[in-house]
Amino acid sequence: MHPTQFRLGHYWKTNDPADLTFNEAGTKPPNAIRCFNMQDFLNHGECRDVLVETLEFLGSGTFGEARPSVASTRWTGDSHRYGIYRNRAGVYKNGVIVVECHGGGMFGYAFDNLVAGETWEYVARNLSPETIWNLCYQIAGAYRTARDAEKRLLSLAFLEGRMKKRRKNNKVYVEIVAAERNRDAAA
């Protein structure tokens, strides 16, 4: 991937059919995309930067024709766009980055495992851009929902005083004490 710019000072865009807009404008092109780690062995609620130069375009997800939403309103979905890219510099040399772009900016989802390349190549080759859009939209929504739910649980544990700072082998960690069950609600 090589970022392009329509005019000096404009936002940078991808140079592929996905036509995604980067978060950066200015004279220097962006060199990395911030990505959520989507694998258990990497994901501790963390992100990492993936170099733009290592990404190879596989496919794009576009909404397509307007679809019915509620009553007579038709939703165009053009506010969200997706690109699928192979990341040859990932943990696995066949990792995949799904890039989401909408009014809130550009976000990446890094899939680094043995089956990511094969799976997403199949998706890019065999599914329509509208179906790819559906799949990517659901993955991004599910990821945000899970993060929000976890944040609510941690906030509640903090407010209830159930977070305890512990030390073991000269390392500091946080332990969350289980909430007491409400026996009256179970009856």
ABEGO torsion letter per residue (X at the ends): XBBBBABBGBBBBBABAAGBBBABBEABBBABBBBBBABAAABAGBBBBBBAAABBBABBBBAEBBBBBBEABBBAGAABBBBBBBBAABABAABBBBBBBBAAEBBBBBBBBAAAAAAAAAAAAABBAAAAAAAAAAAAAAAAAAAAAAAAAAAAAAAAGABBBBBBGGBBBBBBBBBBBBAAAAX
